[in-house]
Amino acid sequence: MATKSERHFEGFSRQMFTFLRDLGRHNDKTWFEAHRADYEQHVLTPLRDLVNDMADSMLGIDLSFEVAPAVGKTISRIYRDTRFSKDKSPFRDCVWITFKRSAKDWARYVPGYFLEINPTWYRYGLGFYDAAPDLMARFRQQIDEDPKSFLKAVAWFPKQDVFTLEGETYKRPLGQDKPEPIRTWYQHKSFYLTCNRKIDDAILSPAFADQLMAHFGLAAPLYHYIHRLASQVLDARP
C-alpha cells in the first residue's frame, strides 16, 4: 500500500461538482469542448489519483482486480451510449470508479466495489449491477446447505453503521421461515451494500482514500463469499 508521502489524491474539489452540475445543464459537445480542461483537471485527475492510491489496498482483497487508473477500466466514460436510449444527451453528469475482476458478463456475475459521484451526492459500496437469477439461486442454495458460512461472511454487517443493504426483492417474499439476518438477505433478487451521502467535507479531504479503503476492507468477507459462488456458477455453464 502506498504510504501517505507517496500518495497523490488530495480530495475532490468544489469545482468538480460545479462542472458536473453545469454539464447536466449544458449537455452538448460545444460546451464540453470549451470546458474540457476543467474535466481533465477537476474530474479525471483526482479520479486517477484516487485509483492509484487505492490500488495496492484493493489488490489485497483480490489480486485479480482491475486497478489501472484509466477510462474504460476503473473509471467511467463521460460519454453516454445513446444507441439504444431515447435520451440522446451525449454526456453523463455523474462519474464513478469500480474495482472488479474483468469478465464478459461482469454486471450479472461479478461483484464489484464502486464509488459513484453526482453533482450533489455520492455513494460507495459493494455488490451487483443486476445479479443473474442462477447466481442468486445458488446463493440461496448455499445458505440452505451451510448457513454458518454465510453468517460468518456477514457477521461484521450488524456491527457497523456505514452500509445499508439495498436491491430488488421478490414481491412474494422468500425464506420467511428463516431466522434473521438470513431472511432479509434471502429474499433479494439482487443486492448491493451502499453508503449514501450528500457532498460533504469527507469527500473533499485527502483522507477520503483512507475512508474508502477501510470501508471496502470491512466488506471483504462478503465479497469473497459471493465471488466463490459466482465462480462455481460460471464454471458450471456450458
C-alpha positions in Angstrom: 0.0 0.0 0.0 1.3 3.4 -0.9 2.5 5.4 2.1 0.9 8.8 2.7 4.0 10.5 1.5 3.7 8.6 -1.8 0.0 9.4 -2.4 -1.3 11.9 -4.9 -5.1 12.1 -4.1 -5.8 15.5 -2.5 -9.6 15.2 -2.2 -12.2 16.2 -4.8 -12.6 19.9 -5.3 -15.8 22.0 -5.3 -15.0 22.7 -9.0 -15.7 19.0 -9.8 -19.3 19.2 -8.6 -19.8 22.5 -10.3 -18.5 21.0 -13.5 -20.9 18.0 -13.2 -23.8 20.3 -12.4 -23.1 22.6 -15.4 -22.6 19.6 -17.7 -26.0 18.5 -16.8 -27.4 21.9 -17.7 -25.4 22.4 -20.9 -25.3 18.9 -22.2 -23.8 19.3 -25.7 -20.4 18.8 -27.4 -19.7 22.5 -27.9 -20.0 23.3 -24.1 -18.0 20.2 -23.2 -15.1 21.0 -25.6 -15.0 24.6 -24.2 -14.6 23.1 -20.7 -12.6 20.0 -21.4 -9.7 21.4 -19.4 -11.9 21.6 -16.4 -12.9 18.0 -16.9 -9.3 16.9 -17.1 -8.2 18.9 -14.1 -11.1 18.6 -11.7 -12.6 15.2 -12.7 -10.2 12.9 -14.4 -7.0 13.8 -12.5 -8.4 13.3 -9.0 -10.2 10.1 -10.1 -6.9 8.7 -11.4 -5.1 9.7 -8.3 -7.7 8.0 -6.1 -7.5 4.8 -8.1 -3.7 4.8 -8.0 -3.6 5.4 -4.2 -6.1 2.6 -3.6 -4.6 0.0 -6.0 -2.5 -1.9 -3.5 -5.2 -2.0 -0.9 -7.7 -3.4 -3.5 -5.3 -5.9 -4.7 -5.0 -7.0 -1.1 -8.7 -8.0 -1.4 -8.4 -9.6 -4.8 -5.2 -9.9 -6.8 -7.3 -10.2 -10.0 -9.0 -6.8 -9.6 -8.5 -4.3 -12.5 -6.7 -1.4 -10.9 -5.4 0.5 -14.0 -6.4 4.2 -13.5 -7.9 4.5 -16.9 -11.2 5.4 -18.5 -13.0 2.2 -19.5 -11.0 0.2 -16.9 -11.7 1.5 -13.4 -13.0 5.0 -14.4 -16.3 5.6 -16.1 -16.7 7.2 -19.6 -18.2 10.7 -19.6 -19.8 10.0 -23.0 -23.1 8.2 -22.9 -24.0 5.3 -25.2 -27.1 6.7 -26.8 -27.7 4.0 -29.4 -30.5 2.2 -27.6 -31.7 5.1 -25.5 -34.5 7.7 -26.1 -32.3 10.2 -24.2 -29.8 11.4 -26.7 -27.9 13.8 -24.4 -24.3 12.9 -25.2 -22.7 13.2 -21.7 -23.2 11.8 -18.2 -23.4 14.3 -15.3 -22.1 11.6 -13.0 -18.8 9.7 -12.8 -17.7 6.5 -11.0 -14.9 4.2 -10.3 -15.1 0.4 -10.0 -12.8 -2.3 -8.7 -13.8 -5.7 -10.1 -12.5 -8.7 -12.0 -12.6 -8.5 -15.8 -15.4 -10.7 -17.1 -17.7 -10.8 -20.2 -20.9 -10.7 -18.1 -19.5 -8.8 -15.1 -22.6 -6.8 -14.3 -24.5 -10.0 -13.5 -22.0 -12.4 -12.2 -19.1 -10.4 -10.8 -19.5 -8.5 -7.5 -17.6 -5.2 -7.5 -16.7 -2.3 -5.4 -17.9 1.1 -6.6 -17.8 4.9 -5.9 -20.4 7.0 -7.7 -20.3 10.8 -7.7 -23.1 13.1 -8.7 -23.4 16.9 -8.6 -25.0 16.9 -5.1 -24.4 13.4 -3.6 -22.2 10.4 -3.8 -22.4 6.7 -2.8 -20.0 3.8 -2.5 -20.2 0.1 -1.7 -20.2 -3.4 -2.9 -22.5 -5.5 -5.0 -24.0 -6.3 -8.3 -25.4 -4.1 -11.0 -28.1 -6.8 -11.7 -27.3 -10.2 -10.3 -28.2 -13.2 -12.6 -31.1 -15.4 -11.4 -29.0 -18.6 -11.5 -26.4 -16.9 -9.3 -29.0 -15.8 -6.7 -30.5 -19.3 -6.8 -27.0 -20.7 -6.0 -26.7 -18.1 -3.3 -29.9 -19.3 -1.6 -29.0 -22.9 -2.1 -25.6 -22.4 -0.4 -27.3 -20.6 2.6 -29.7 -23.6 2.9 -26.8 -26.1 2.8 -24.4 -24.2 5.0 -26.0 -21.3 6.9 -23.0 -21.0 9.3 -20.6 -20.0 6.5 -23.0 -17.3 5.3 -23.5 -15.9 8.8 -19.7 -15.8 9.2 -19.4 -13.8 5.9 -21.9 -11.2 7.2 -21.0 -11.2 10.9 -19.5 -7.8 10.6 -22.6 -6.2 9.0 -24.8 -5.6 12.0 -21.9 -4.2 13.9 -21.3 -1.2 11.6 -23.2 1.9 10.6 -21.6 2.6 7.2 -23.5 0.4 4.7 -27.2 -0.4 4.2 -28.5 -3.4 2.2 -30.4 -2.4 -0.9 -31.6 -4.0 -4.1 -34.8 -5.5 -5.6 -36.7 -8.1 -3.6 -39.3 -10.6 -4.6 -42.9 -9.4 -4.4 -43.7 -12.7 -2.8 -41.0 -12.9 -0.1 -38.9 -16.0 0.1 -37.4 -17.6 3.2 -39.9 -16.4 5.7 -39.2 -19.5 7.8 -35.5 -18.4 8.0 -34.1 -16.7 11.1 -32.7 -13.2 10.9 -30.4 -12.0 9.4 -30.7 -14.8 6.8 -34.4 -13.9 6.0 -33.5 -10.3 4.9 -30.7 -11.4 2.5 -32.6 -14.5 1.2 -35.5 -12.5 -0.3 -33.3 -10.4 -2.6 -33.4 -10.8 -6.4 -30.2 -8.8 -6.5 -28.4 -6.8 -3.8 -25.7 -4.3 -3.0 -24.3 -2.6 0.0 -24.2 1.2 -0.2 -23.2 4.2 1.8 -25.3 7.2 0.6 -24.2 10.8 1.4 -24.6 14.3 0.4 -21.5 16.2 -0.7 -19.6 16.8 2.5 -16.2 17.6 3.9 -15.2 13.9 3.8 -15.1 13.6 0.0 -13.1 17.0 -0.2 -10.4 15.6 2.0 -7.3 13.6 1.2 -8.3 11.3 4.0 -11.3 10.1 1.8 -9.0 7.5 0.2 -8.3 6.0 3.7 -12.0 6.0 4.4 -12.8 4.1 1.3 -10.1 1.6 1.8 -11.2 0.9 5.4 -14.8 0.5 4.5 -14.1 -1.6 1.4 -12.0 -3.8 3.5 -14.8 -4.2 6.0 -17.0 -5.8 3.4 -14.2 -8.1 2.1 -15.6 -11.3 3.8 -18.9 -10.9 1.9 -17.0 -10.2 -1.3 -15.1 -13.4 -1.0 -18.2 -15.4 -0.2 -20.1 -14.1 -3.2 -17.1 -14.4 -5.5 -16.7 -18.1 -4.7 -20.4 -18.8 -5.5 -20.1 -16.7 -8.8 -17.1 -18.8 -9.8 -19.0 -22.0 -9.2 -21.9 -20.8 -11.3 -19.7 -19.6 -14.2 -17.6 -22.8 -14.1 -20.7 -24.9 -14.4 -22.0 -23.0 -17.5 -21.5 -24.8 -20.9 
